[in-house]
């Protein structure tokens, strides 16, 4: 059985922890493990392969975290890279097109928390039996309260009657009291071929466009979909495209201590609170006096303070920051790249200062900049630096200078990380002032 892990989404309601380049599924909030790592660990007990669907930025995060996981085998993991998100139906379709028609797949988001793993394994076995009989299986979470933030599944035993959109409070109370309504978990199981047949039947435009994109994809090391082909696929969720229309849908009631960790309010139930019911997530000491029921999230470059019950409004803050062209919704001060990391120490008009760490055996792209010059000072390791036609070694306490417009590259051929200070000077120091001429990671 293959676990299709969906890594899309930016988790804006968990800002400033979750950002576009480091979304919530990769934030290490649970005993120094991320939701993505927990997803892999949990499902590796029943699935022998992973098929991870992500964009190019998240691919490198996923690989790094797979390598950190003692229980995961990266050799059993295959990747598909989406250049642009088109929702869950195309993502699942493209993954299924890569597999044998009779392969049973477990489709899971990468950012959900499941605490009752024994019950989870039990319901997966029930689902596998139904999926082997050519059913599309969804997992209905037994509701513990009349939540208005989830869709609901109405069922008669294991047969789905209908799907319901997110209800108002009064309707949600009726659903919970009725006893045959379940939260829609977004977790599914079916044969790859059965899903594709149902997609072709009920959403043929998505099937045909996905099939065309898959046939034209680069499949050398991973499935890499071309940008234009991905954009040609209609955008839709698996619920709308297939599950709400198919006559083959079954539901497994699941009391598995599930949470989508969709807000700081839901996260506050999973992490320790102080004696006054305050949730505090911070890298430094935070002292609160005579306040209660607060959410305090302090990162290196942003501070969020919210009353409990109001954390859904974080999304509005992110929208306002985007309107101001702020980089805060996109990246942390520490940014993970495929070759290592960089941290912005200071960013002001006319210059920017960073620390850069390059992993052993990795190198940045061969590149140039139109609006800035750069000074590099190595503080640890030995850097191999190419500037124009000259390549040389730069050791600790040595430096080099790259003029505006000059072609250059930074490489670590050693066995320990290279750490350096980069000072950018120029009228514009934005990260998009870059022309890549050659790149090991196909970023152009």
C-alpha positions in Angstrom: 0.0 0.0 0.0 1.2 3.5 -0.9 0.8 6.6 1.3 0.1 9.6 -0.9 1.2 12.5 1.3 -0.2 15.9 0.2 2.2 18.7 1.3 0.5 21.7 -0.3 -0.8 24.7 1.7 0.8 27.5 3.6 -1.1 27.3 6.9 -1.6 31.1 7.2 -3.7 30.7 10.4 -0.6 29.6 12.2 1.5 32.6 11.2 4.1 33.6 12.3 5.2 30.0 12.9 3.9 28.9 9.5 5.0 30.8 6.4 5.1 30.0 2.6 8.7 28.8 2.6 8.2 26.9 6.0 4.6 25.9 6.2 3.1 24.4 9.4 3.6 20.8 8.4 7.4 21.3 8.6 7.4 23.3 11.9 8.8 21.1 14.7 6.2 21.7 17.4 5.8 18.2 18.8 8.9 16.9 20.8 11.1 18.3 18.0 9.2 16.6 15.3 7.0 18.1 12.6 3.5 17.1 11.5 5.0 15.8 8.3 7.5 13.6 10.2 4.7 12.3 12.4 2.6 11.5 9.3 5.4 9.5 7.8 6.1 7.6 11.0 2.4 6.9 11.6 1.6 5.6 8.2 4.9 3.7 7.7 3.4 1.1 10.1 0.8 0.2 7.4 2.2 1.5 4.1 5.4 0.2 2.5 5.9 3.2 0.2 5.5 7.0 0.3 4.4 9.2 -2.7 4.9 12.8 -1.6 3.3 15.6 -3.6 4.8 19.0 -3.0 6.1 22.1 -4.7 9.8 22.6 -5.4 10.4 24.6 -2.2 8.8 22.0 0.1 10.6 19.1 -1.7 13.9 20.0 0.0 12.3 20.4 3.4 10.6 17.0 3.0 13.9 15.3 2.0 15.8 16.8 4.9 13.1 15.8 7.4 12.9 12.3 5.9 16.6 11.9 6.4 16.2 13.0 10.0 13.5 10.3 10.7 15.1 7.1 12.0 11.9 5.2 11.2 11.5 6.4 7.6 13.4 5.1 4.6 13.9 7.8 2.0 14.6 5.0 -0.6 10.9 4.0 -0.3 9.8 7.6 -1.0 8.9 9.0 -4.4 8.2 12.6 -5.1 6.0 14.5 -7.5 6.7 18.3 -7.8 3.8 20.6 -8.7 5.0 24.0 -10.1 1.6 25.5 -9.1 -1.1 24.1 -6.8 -4.4 23.1 -8.4 -6.1 21.6 -5.3 -6.4 18.0 -4.2 -8.2 16.3 -7.1 -5.4 17.0 -9.7 -2.6 16.3 -7.1 -4.1 12.9 -6.3 -4.8 12.1 -9.9 -1.2 12.8 -10.9 0.0 10.5 -8.1 -2.4 7.7 -9.0 -1.3 7.9 -12.7 2.2 7.1 -11.5 1.0 3.9 -9.8 -0.3 0.5 -10.9 -4.2 0.6 -11.2 -4.6 -2.1 -8.5 -2.3 -0.3 -6.0 -4.3 0.6 -2.9 -3.4 4.2 -1.8 -3.9 5.9 1.5 -4.3 9.7 0.8 -3.3 11.8 3.8 -2.7 15.5 4.4 0.8 16.1 5.8 -0.4 18.6 8.5 -2.9 16.6 10.6 -2.4 15.2 14.1 -3.6 11.8 15.1 -3.0 10.7 18.7 -4.9 7.4 19.0 -2.7 5.3 16.7 -4.0 1.9 17.7 -7.5 2.9 16.7 -6.1 4.5 13.6 -4.5 1.3 12.5 -7.7 -0.5 13.2 -9.8 1.7 10.9 -7.2 1.6 8.2 -7.5 -2.2 8.1 -11.3 -1.8 7.8 -10.8 0.7 5.0 -8.4 -1.6 3.2 -11.0 -4.3 3.1 -13.5 -1.9 1.5 -11.0 -0.4 -0.9 -10.0 -3.9 -2.1 -13.7 -4.3 -3.2 -13.4 -1.2 -5.5 -14.9 1.3 -3.1 -13.7 4.9 -2.5 -13.3 5.1 1.3 -13.3 8.3 3.4 -12.7 8.6 7.1 -15.4 10.3 9.1 -14.1 11.7 12.4 -16.5 11.1 15.3 -17.4 14.7 16.4 -16.6 15.8 19.9 -18.3 19.2 19.6 -20.5 21.2 17.2 -17.6 22.6 15.2 -18.4 25.1 12.4 -15.0 25.0 10.8 -15.3 21.5 9.3 -17.4 20.0 6.6 -19.6 17.1 7.6 -20.4 13.6 6.2 -23.9 12.3 6.7 -23.9 8.5 6.7 -26.1 5.4 7.1 -23.8 2.8 8.5 -20.9 2.7 6.1 -22.8 4.2 3.2 -22.4 8.0 2.6 -25.7 9.8 2.2 -24.3 13.2 1.4 -21.6 15.7 2.1 -22.4 19.0 3.9 -20.5 22.3 3.8 -19.3 24.0 6.9 -22.5 24.7 8.9 -23.6 27.5 11.2 -23.6 26.8 15.0 -27.2 25.8 15.2 -26.9 23.3 12.3 -23.7 21.9 13.7 -25.5 21.2 17.0 -28.2 19.3 15.2 -25.6 17.3 13.3 -23.8 16.2 16.5 -27.1 15.3 18.2 -28.2 13.2 15.3 -25.3 10.8 15.8 -24.8 9.9 12.1 -22.8 12.9 11.0 -19.0 13.0 11.0 -16.3 15.6 10.4 -14.8 15.3 7.0 -11.1 14.4 7.7 -9.7 14.7 4.2 -8.2 11.2 4.5 -9.1 8.7 1.8 -8.3 5.1 0.7 -8.9 3.5 -2.7 -7.3 1.7 -5.6 -5.5 4.1 -7.9 -7.3 2.8 -10.9 -10.8 3.0 -9.3 -10.2 6.6 -8.4 -9.0 7.5 -11.9 -12.1 5.8 -13.4 -14.4 7.7 -11.2 -12.6 11.0 -11.9 -12.8 10.3 -15.6 -16.6 9.6 -15.2 -17.5 12.7 -13.1 -14.8 15.2 -13.9 -13.4 14.3 -17.3 -11.8 17.7 -17.9 -9.6 17.2 -14.8 -8.8 13.6 -15.8 -7.8 14.5 -19.4 -5.7 17.5 -18.4 -4.0 15.6 -15.6 -3.3 12.7 -17.9 -1.8 15.0 -20.6 0.3 16.7 -17.9 1.5 13.4 -16.6 2.4 12.0 -20.0 4.5 15.1 -20.8 6.2 15.2 -17.3 9.8 14.7 -16.6 10.0 11.3 -14.8 13.8 10.8 -14.6 14.3 11.0 -10.8 10.9 12.1 -9.7 7.6 13.2 -11.4 8.2 16.8 -12.3 5.1 18.4 -13.9 5.6 21.3 -16.4 4.3 24.7 -15.4 2.1 25.2 -18.4 0.6 21.7 -18.3 -0.2 22.1 -14.6 -1.9 25.5 -15.2 -4.1 23.8 -17.8 -5.6 21.4 -15.2 -8.9 22.7 -13.8 -8.6 23.5 -10.1 -10.9 21.5 -7.8 -10.9 19.4 -4.6 -11.4 15.6 -4.5 -14.7 16.2 -2.6 -16.2 18.3 -5.4 -14.6 16.5 -8.3 -15.4 12.9 -7.2 -16.5 12.1 -3.7 -19.8 14.0 -3.7 -20.8 12.5 -7.1 -19.6 8.9 -7.0 -21.8 6.0 -6.0 -18.9 4.0 -4.7 -18.1 6.1 -1.6 -18.0 4.4 1.8 -17.2 6.0 5.2 -15.4 4.5 8.2 -16.4 6.2 11.5 -13.1 7.1 13.1 -12.6 8.0 16.8 -8.8 8.5 16.5 -8.1 11.7 18.4 -7.8 13.7 15.2 -7.0 17.4 14.8 -6.3 19.4 11.6 -4.3 21.8 13.8 -5.8 24.6 11.8 -5.5 27.4 14.3 -3.6 28.4 17.4 -6.8 27.7 19.4 -6.8 24.0 18.2 -3.0 23.9 18.7 -3.5 25.1 22.3 -5.3 21.8 23.1 -2.2 19.9 21.9 0.6 21.9 23.6 1.2 22.7 27.3 -0.5 25.9 28.6 0.6 27.8 31.7 -1.4 28.0 34.9 -3.6 30.8 33.5 -4.5 28.9 30.3 -2.0 31.0 28.2 -0.4 29.3 25.2 3.2 30.6 24.9 5.4 29.6 21.9 8.7 31.5 22.1 12.4 31.1 21.7 13.1 33.4 24.6 11.6 33.9 28.0 8.2 35.5 28.0 6.7 36.7 31.3 3.0 37.4 31.6 1.4 39.1 34.7 -2.3 39.0 35.6 -3.5 37.9 32.1 -5.2 34.7 31.1 -6.6 32.9 28.0 -4.0 34.4 25.7 -2.0 33.1 22.7 1.5 34.5 22.6 3.8 33.5 19.6 7.2 35.1 19.5 9.6 34.4 16.6 12.8 36.1 15.6 11.1 38.7 13.5 7.4 38.8 14.5 5.2 38.8 17.6 1.6 37.6 17.7 -0.7 38.2 20.8 -4.3 37.0 20.5 -7.2 36.3 22.8 -8.1 32.6 22.8 -11.1 32.2 20.5 -9.9 34.9 18.1 -6.9 33.2 16.5 -8.9 32.5 13.3 -8.4 36.2 12.6 -4.6 35.7 12.1 -5.4 35.1 8.4 -6.5 38.8 8.1 -3.1 39.9 9.5 -1.4 37.8 6.8 -3.5 39.4 4.1 -2.7 42.9 5.3 1.0 42.1 5.4 0.8 40.8 1.8 -0.9 44.0 0.7 2.1 45.9 2.1 4.5 43.6 0.1 6.0 42.4 3.4 8.2 39.3 3.3 6.9 38.2 6.7 4.1 36.0 5.3 6.6 34.2 3.0 9.8 33.5 5.0 11.3 33.4 8.4 14.6 35.3 9.2 16.1 31.8 9.0 15.4 30.5 5.4 15.9 26.9 4.4 17.3 26.3 0.9 18.2 23.1 -0.9 21.9 23.8 -0.4 21.6 24.9 3.3 20.2 27.9 5.1 20.6 31.7 5.4 19.6 34.1 8.1 19.0 37.8 7.6 20.7 39.7 10.3 19.9 43.2 9.1 17.9 44.5 6.1 17.7 48.2 5.5 17.8 50.6 2.6 21.0 50.2 0.7 22.3 47.0 2.3 21.5 43.6 3.7 23.6 41.4 6.0 23.2 37.6 6.1 24.8 34.5 7.6 25.0 31.7 5.1 25.5 28.0 5.8 26.3 25.6 2.9 25.9 21.9 3.5 28.9 19.6 2.6 28.8 18.6 -1.0 26.3 21.3 -1.9 26.6 24.4 -4.0 24.5 27.5 -4.9 23.5 28.2 -8.5 25.9 29.9 -11.0 24.3 33.3 -10.9 24.5 37.1 -11.2 22.7 40.2 -9.7 21.8 43.4 -11.5 21.3 45.7 -8.5 23.8 44.7 -5.8 27.4 43.8 -5.1 28.4 41.2 -2.4 31.2 40.8 0.1 31.7 37.3 1.5 33.7 36.6 4.7 34.3 32.9 5.6 34.1 32.1 9.3 34.1 28.3 9.2 35.0 25.6 6.7 36.6 26.1 3.3 34.5 27.7 0.5 35.1 27.1 -3.2 34.3 30.4 -4.9 33.9 31.0 -8.6 34.0 34.7 -9.7 34.0 35.2 -13.5 36.6 32.8 -14.9 38.5 32.4 -11.6 37.8 29.6 -9.0 39.7 29.7 -5.7 39.5 28.5 -2.1 38.4 30.9 0.7 39.3 29.8 4.2 38.3 31.2 7.6 39.0 34.9 8.1 39.5 35.3 4.3 37.1 37.2 2.1 36.1 37.9 -1.5 34.2 40.5 -3.4 31.6 40.1 -6.2 30.9 43.1 -8.3 27.4 43.9 -9.5 26.6 41.9 -12.6 29.5 39.5 -12.2 28.9 35.8 -12.6 29.7 33.8 -9.4 29.1 30.6 -7.5 29.6 29.4 -3.9 30.4 25.7 -3.3 31.3 23.5 -0.3 33.5 20.6 -1.4 34.5 19.8 2.1 33.1 17.5 4.8 31.9 20.2 7.3 29.5 23.1 6.7 30.8 26.3 5.3 29.6 29.3 7.3 30.1 32.8 6.0 28.9 36.4 6.4 27.4 38.0 3.3 27.1 41.8 3.0 25.0 42.9 0.1 25.3 46.6 -1.0 23.1 48.2 -3.6 19.9 50.1 -4.4 17.8 46.9 -4.3 18.6 43.8 -2.3 15.4 41.7 -2.8 15.7 38.0 -3.2 14.3 38.1 -6.7 17.3 40.1 -8.0 18.9 36.9 -9.3 19.6 35.3 -12.7 20.5 31.6 -12.5 22.7 30.4 -15.3 23.2 26.9 -14.0 21.5 25.2 -11.0 21.7 21.7 -9.5 18.1 22.0 -8.3 16.5 23.2 -11.6 15.5 26.6 -10.3 15.5 29.1 -13.1 
